[in-house]
Amino acid sequence: MLQISDPTSSSPSLLLLHPTVLFSLLDSSTRHPSGQTRVLGTLLGVPSSHDPSVIEVTNSFAVPFRNDSGVISLGKDYHRQMLALLRRVNPNEKVVGWYTCTSDECLDNSASLIHSFYEDQTAVPAVLLAVDTSLKNDRLDVAAYLSNPLTVSGVPLANMFSEIALQIEAQEGERIAVEQMLKSNTAGGDPVKISAGAVVNRTAGLEQIHELLEKVQSYVTTALADPSLASEVLLRQISDAVGCIRKVDSEEFKKMIEGGLQDLLMVMYLGQVTKTQLAMAEKITATLTV
């Protein structure tokens, strides 16, 4: 008897996708190795605090794979090592599924095998995010899927993917960046000129702040020299405003910047080392199996 399992009550019904994650997927798609027409990767996120059936995708990373005559071998060791590194930065993010970016068919025969691997990595049913990069009709098609086992007499034979709701969820910083990109695209002008104008406005704003700070410094100096000329209310407001600013000297600030840069370079270095080790392991395995 042919039977398709129904989604459980814990299955996600809505996927919230951040624009930064979508940009990351498209960036990995443009960097795929020569000879490959698709990119695979892991999706990280957290369940919504208001509704457990809503999954919020907050991060992602590409996973190398090898395609031998239609048989895909996923870099599982690379997946585990990258996941361990990212969890040190944000332990709240969990594996929620995987993604594929391709201009060909997204749900091919290998999708079920890859999905089975990610089902073992998640506490809830894994989600597949399919990105069609063929740009048919001048649009980018993105869809989210859940897998329902297809069984015959209780024996699982394959998976049937059913689409679920997908929504772009932008935080304040992401929304501002996307709006600026859309303005640059619809303005029809030179993006460099628009960016230069934004820099000029930012510079003018900083110069205005510098002038105001000089006025405050001059007022405080005058108040110290002759307290009778100062306003107690105004001095208290200045004191409250200055007290809200964390005092950081130049050396401490320099260490903070250098520390963050060193951490970023270390993660990039470890990622490259991991890719090199995986490539060497694949070549050794291929040599031994010949």
C-alpha positions as CSV (number, residue, x, y, z in Angstrom):
1,M,0.0,0.0,0.0
2,L,1.4,3.4,-1.1
3,Q,1.4,5.9,1.7
4,I,2.8,9.5,2.2
5,S,3.5,10.4,5.7
6,D,1.8,13.6,7.0
7,P,3.9,16.4,8.5
8,T,4.1,16.2,12.3
9,S,3.0,18.9,14.6
10,S,6.6,20.0,15.1
11,S,7.2,20.5,11.4
12,P,8.0,24.1,10.4
13,S,5.2,25.9,8.6
14,L,7.0,29.1,7.9
15,L,10.6,30.0,7.1
16,L,11.9,33.5,7.8
17,L,14.9,34.3,5.6
18,H,17.2,37.2,6.3
19,P,18.5,39.2,3.3
20,T,22.1,38.8,4.5
21,V,21.7,35.0,4.3
22,L,20.2,35.2,0.8
23,F,23.2,37.4,-0.3
24,S,25.6,34.9,1.2
25,L,23.9,32.1,-0.8
26,L,24.2,34.1,-4.0
27,D,27.8,34.9,-3.2
28,S,28.7,31.3,-2.7
29,S,26.9,30.5,-6.0
30,T,29.1,32.9,-7.9
31,R,32.2,31.3,-6.4
32,H,31.5,27.7,-7.3
33,P,34.3,25.6,-8.7
34,S,34.7,25.2,-12.4
35,G,32.8,22.2,-13.7
36,Q,30.0,22.4,-11.1
37,T,26.6,23.8,-11.8
38,R,25.3,23.9,-8.3
39,V,26.3,24.9,-4.7
40,L,25.2,23.1,-1.5
41,G,25.4,24.4,2.0
42,T,24.1,24.3,5.6
43,L,21.4,26.6,7.0
44,L,21.6,27.8,10.6
45,G,18.9,29.4,12.6
46,V,16.6,29.4,15.6
47,P,12.9,28.6,16.2
48,S,10.8,31.6,16.8
49,S,10.1,32.4,20.5
50,H,6.5,33.1,19.7
51,D,5.7,30.2,17.4
52,P,7.9,27.0,17.4
53,S,6.6,26.2,13.9
54,V,8.3,29.3,12.5
55,I,12.0,28.9,11.7
56,E,14.3,31.9,11.4
57,V,17.3,31.4,9.2
58,T,20.1,33.6,10.4
59,N,23.3,32.2,8.9
60,S,24.7,29.7,6.4
61,F,27.9,28.3,4.9
62,A,28.7,26.4,1.8
63,V,29.8,22.7,2.0
64,P,32.1,21.2,-0.6
65,F,31.0,18.1,-2.4
66,R,32.0,15.8,-5.2
67,N,29.8,14.7,-8.1
68,D,30.8,11.3,-9.6
69,S,28.5,10.5,-12.4
70,G,25.4,11.9,-10.7
71,V,26.4,10.5,-7.2
72,I,27.1,13.3,-4.8
73,S,29.5,12.9,-1.9
74,L,29.0,15.6,0.7
75,G,32.0,17.0,2.7
76,K,30.6,15.9,6.1
77,D,33.8,16.5,8.0
78,Y,34.0,20.0,6.7
79,H,30.3,20.6,7.7
80,R,31.0,19.4,11.3
81,Q,34.2,21.5,11.6
82,M,32.6,24.7,10.3
83,L,29.6,24.1,12.5
84,A,31.8,23.7,15.6
85,L,33.6,27.0,14.8
86,L,30.4,28.9,14.2
87,R,28.8,27.6,17.4
88,R,31.8,29.1,19.3
89,V,30.6,32.5,18.0
90,N,26.9,32.0,18.4
91,P,25.9,28.8,20.4
92,N,22.2,29.6,19.9
93,E,22.3,28.9,16.2
94,K,21.3,25.3,15.3
95,V,21.2,23.4,12.0
96,V,17.8,23.9,10.5
97,G,18.3,22.4,7.0
98,W,20.3,22.9,3.9
99,Y,20.2,24.9,0.6
100,T,21.0,24.4,-3.0
101,C,21.7,27.1,-5.6
102,T,21.6,26.0,-9.2
103,S,20.3,26.9,-12.6
104,D,19.3,23.3,-13.3
105,E,16.7,21.2,-11.5
106,C,16.8,21.8,-7.8
107,L,14.9,18.7,-6.7
108,D,16.9,16.0,-8.5
109,N,17.5,12.4,-7.4
110,S,20.3,13.3,-5.1
111,A,18.1,15.7,-3.0
112,S,16.6,12.9,-1.0
113,L,20.0,11.5,0.1
114,I,21.4,14.9,1.0
115,H,18.2,15.7,2.9
116,S,18.5,12.4,4.9
117,F,21.9,13.5,6.1
118,Y,20.5,16.9,7.4
119,E,17.5,15.2,9.0
120,D,20.0,13.5,11.3
121,Q,21.6,16.9,12.2
122,T,18.4,18.7,13.2
123,A,16.1,18.4,16.2
124,V,13.1,19.3,14.0
125,P,12.3,18.3,10.4
126,A,15.0,19.7,8.1
127,V,14.1,22.4,5.6
128,L,15.4,22.6,2.0
129,L,15.9,26.1,0.6
130,A,16.1,26.0,-3.2
131,V,17.4,29.0,-5.1
132,D,17.0,29.0,-8.9
133,T,19.8,31.1,-10.3
134,S,18.7,30.8,-13.9
135,L,16.8,34.1,-13.5
136,K,13.9,33.0,-15.6
137,N,11.6,35.9,-16.4
138,D,14.2,38.2,-14.9
139,R,13.5,37.1,-11.3
140,L,15.2,35.1,-8.6
141,D,13.0,32.2,-7.5
142,V,13.5,31.0,-3.9
143,A,11.4,28.3,-2.3
144,A,11.4,26.3,0.9
145,Y,10.5,22.6,1.1
146,L,9.8,19.9,3.7
147,S,10.3,16.2,3.0
148,N,7.6,13.7,3.5
149,P,8.6,10.0,3.4
150,L,7.0,7.9,0.7
151,T,6.4,4.4,1.9
152,V,5.1,1.1,0.5
153,S,3.7,-1.3,3.1
154,G,5.6,0.5,5.8
155,V,8.9,0.4,3.9
156,P,10.4,3.9,3.1
157,L,11.3,4.2,-0.6
158,A,11.7,7.9,-1.3
159,N,10.9,11.4,-0.2
160,M,8.3,13.7,-1.5
161,F,9.1,17.4,-1.1
162,S,6.2,19.8,-0.3
163,E,6.6,23.5,-0.4
164,I,6.0,25.6,2.8
165,A,5.6,29.4,3.2
166,L,8.7,31.6,2.9
167,Q,9.1,35.2,4.0
168,I,11.9,37.6,3.9
169,E,12.6,39.0,7.4
170,A,14.9,42.0,7.6
171,Q,16.3,43.6,10.7
172,E,16.6,47.4,10.9
173,G,20.2,47.4,9.6
174,E,19.4,45.0,6.8
175,R,16.3,47.0,5.8
176,I,18.3,50.2,5.5
177,A,21.0,48.5,3.4
178,V,18.4,46.9,1.1
179,E,16.6,50.2,0.6
180,Q,19.8,51.9,-0.3
181,M,20.6,49.3,-2.8
182,L,17.1,49.6,-4.4
183,K,17.5,53.4,-4.5
184,S,20.9,53.0,-6.2
185,N,19.3,50.6,-8.8
186,T,16.2,52.7,-9.6
187,A,18.0,56.0,-9.7
188,G,19.6,55.1,-13.0
189,G,22.8,57.0,-12.0
190,D,26.3,56.1,-11.2
191,P,26.4,54.0,-7.9
192,V,29.8,55.5,-7.2
193,K,28.4,59.0,-7.3
194,I,25.6,58.0,-4.9
195,S,28.1,56.4,-2.5
196,A,30.3,59.5,-2.7
197,G,27.4,61.7,-1.8
198,A,26.6,59.6,1.2
199,V,30.3,59.9,2.3
200,V,30.1,63.7,1.9
201,N,26.9,63.8,4.0
202,R,28.5,61.6,6.7
203,T,31.6,63.8,6.7
204,A,29.5,67.0,7.1
205,G,27.6,65.4,10.0
206,L,30.9,64.5,11.8
207,E,32.2,68.0,11.3
208,Q,29.0,69.4,12.8
209,I,29.4,67.1,15.8
210,H,33.0,68.2,16.2
211,E,31.9,71.9,16.3
212,L,29.3,71.2,18.9
213,L,31.8,69.3,21.0
214,E,34.2,72.3,20.8
215,K,31.3,74.6,22.0
216,V,30.6,72.3,24.9
217,Q,34.3,72.2,25.8
218,S,34.6,76.0,25.7
219,Y,31.5,76.3,27.9
220,V,32.8,73.9,30.5
221,T,36.2,75.7,30.5
222,T,34.4,79.0,31.1
223,A,32.3,77.5,33.9
224,L,35.4,76.2,35.6
225,A,37.1,79.6,35.4
226,D,34.0,81.5,36.7
227,P,31.2,79.3,38.1
228,S,28.9,82.4,38.4
229,L,28.5,82.4,34.6
230,A,27.5,78.8,34.3
231,S,24.0,77.3,34.5
232,E,23.7,74.4,37.0
233,V,20.9,72.7,34.9
234,L,23.0,72.9,31.7
235,L,26.1,71.5,33.4
236,R,24.0,68.6,34.8
237,Q,22.7,67.8,31.3
238,I,26.2,67.9,29.9
239,S,27.4,65.6,32.7
240,D,24.5,63.1,32.1
241,A,25.3,63.1,28.3
242,V,29.0,62.5,28.9
243,G,28.3,59.8,31.5
244,C,26.3,57.7,28.9
245,I,29.5,57.4,26.7
246,R,31.8,54.5,27.6
247,K,35.3,55.8,28.2
248,V,37.7,53.9,25.9
249,D,41.3,55.1,25.4
250,S,43.0,54.9,22.1
251,E,45.1,51.8,23.0
252,E,42.1,49.8,24.2
253,F,40.1,50.8,21.0
254,K,43.1,49.7,18.9
255,K,43.2,46.4,20.7
256,M,39.5,45.8,20.1
257,I,39.8,46.4,16.4
258,E,42.9,44.3,16.0
259,G,41.4,41.5,18.1
260,G,38.3,41.3,15.9
261,L,40.4,41.4,12.7
262,Q,42.6,38.6,14.1
263,D,39.6,36.4,14.9
264,L,38.2,36.9,11.4
265,L,41.5,36.1,9.8
266,M,41.9,33.0,12.0
267,V,38.4,31.7,10.9
268,M,39.3,32.3,7.3
269,Y,42.6,30.5,7.7
270,L,41.0,27.5,9.4
271,G,38.5,27.3,6.7
272,Q,41.2,27.2,4.0
273,V,43.1,24.6,6.0
274,T,40.0,22.4,6.3
275,K,39.4,22.7,2.6
276,T,43.0,21.7,1.8
277,Q,42.8,18.7,4.2
278,L,39.5,17.5,2.6
279,A,41.0,17.8,-0.9
280,M,44.1,15.8,0.2
281,A,41.9,13.2,1.8
282,E,39.7,12.9,-1.3
283,K,42.8,12.4,-3.5
284,I,44.3,9.8,-1.2
285,T,41.0,7.9,-1.1
286,A,40.7,8.0,-4.8
287,T,44.2,6.8,-5.2
288,L,43.7,3.9,-2.8
289,T,40.5,2.8,-4.4
290,V,42.0,2.6,-7.9
